[in-house]
Amino acid sequence: MKYLFNLLCFVFLLATRCTSPDLYFEDALCVANISIIDPEIGLIENQTVIIKEGKILQVLAADQVTLSPQNTIIDGTDKFLMPGLWDAHVHFAYIEEMAPSMFDLFLAYGVTSVRDTGGEINFTSAWKKKSLQNPTTSPRVMIAGPLLDGMPNVYDGSDHEHPPLSVGLATVSDVRNKVNELDSMGVDLLKAYEMLTPEQFEEIMRLAKEKGLNVTGHVPLSMDVISASNAGLNSMEHMRNLELSCATNSDELLAQRQEILALGKQDIGGVLRSKIHALQRPLAIANYDPQRAQEVLDVLAKNDTWQIPTLALATGFTERPFARPEWQETFKYLPEVIEQGWKKEIDQLLTTSPTPFNETYTQWFTKMVGQVHRTGIEIMAGTDCPIFYLTPGRSLHEELEVLVKAGLSPLEALQTATINPAKYFNLENELGAVKETMWADLLILNANPLDNIKNTQQINAVIKQGHYMGRSDLDTLLKKLATR
């Protein structure tokens, strides 16, 4: 009887071990007992994620798996795992001296992918190449090359606020040649700008469709939003010039713009653009027509013309986040000459007050972002850093906050910086979620961003293509920048 009892115990133990063995994953990183933030469905509690060779190998229910202690295990108890963030509007070339600091800043703040929306092609290509060569220690970089502008072009290098980010194209033939050149150099998208003629703009759209490239940009001042969207514009940056098409007198404003553009061929591009904006924006906001605006947004929704509002930038002059001590604290991670220059400029700026129109425009812009969202138009989070004192990396978290203030839920805001950019580049099977076979570009947070979007700043660790960087590693990155 004793022999039979022992035999039964042995069989039971053997059966138990066979049904729930300790799992060992060689050369893998195991994040155990963590809650996943899925950008489409929300919170998935008590999960274990296995990462190997830069990708997510398995996602398992934590209570159904026992990991062998031989594994490399990160304890995720009371923590939250989400996809790495995108900043879908950056400029490496806007302040070239800052570019060498931007990779580490992005990663330290959990931004694992960026979309550069305008800069000299050899300069931006160099940063993309560096990213490809160092995929575990660099953010993923997608580039547009230079802004494709008409004549006169806006970002022509005429002053420090208009560095040479654009190319001025005089003819449709010039457009064709430049697009072909950029395509041969491996750009990921194209960016159309404000001084293009309708004929030039339409040629960009035609060529982009032929080459399988998305086109983003500003609606040319020579056109209205509906015409630009109907021509094939995939996305709009800053909702630029949207207000001009939402006024009761929008046709009159368009005719006036076209006349000013015709007369201003010899002007400096940035000056001419500012002249038109200063003249027409107040008129457009004063004559804003909600019905007309909804008609425009319905066209954008129908044509799938996405929006990158850069809301923190648009509201920055009135809301002034750059005046906050905790914001200026991030300046210490920038080259010293930039840090001191920014602080000096901010001190001067704070001696002035927003005008009534500044306040009105900020209110209009914020409400319009909410209306864009309610209409069903997809949004991507972008900041335009480092323009207007927007520290790379940190500014993306500010963008998520203001998107929530504009009416998005925390989950919807997270979508704008995770799954939406992945979809934009047809990478939704590779990035933007915590799922098997996807690249392991991930954040571990100490608090739930679905409870408070500010919790995206509670970064415990960043994983870039499988490479784990804990809080101490991220702090080391920042310390090196601060002691330049």
Secondary structure by P-SEA (a helix, b strand, c coil): caaaaaaaaaaaaaaaaaacccccccccccccbbbbbccccccccbbbbbbcccccccccccccbbbbccccccccccbbbbcbbbccbbbcccccccccaaaaaaaaacccbbbbccccaaaaaaaaaaaaaccccccbbbbbcccccccccccccccccccccbbbbccaaaaaaaaaaaaaacccbbbbcccccaaaaaaaaaaaaaacccccccccccccaaaaaaacccccccccccccccccaaaaaaaaaaaaaaacccccaaaaaaaaaaacaaaaaaaccaaaaaaaaaaaaaaccccccccccccccccccccccccccccccccaaaaaaaaaaaaaaacccccaaaaaaaaaaaaaaaaaaaabbbbbbbbccccccccaaaaaaaaaaaaaaacccaaaaaaaacaaaaaaacccccccccccccccbbbbbcccccccccccccccccccccccccaaaaaaaaaaaaac
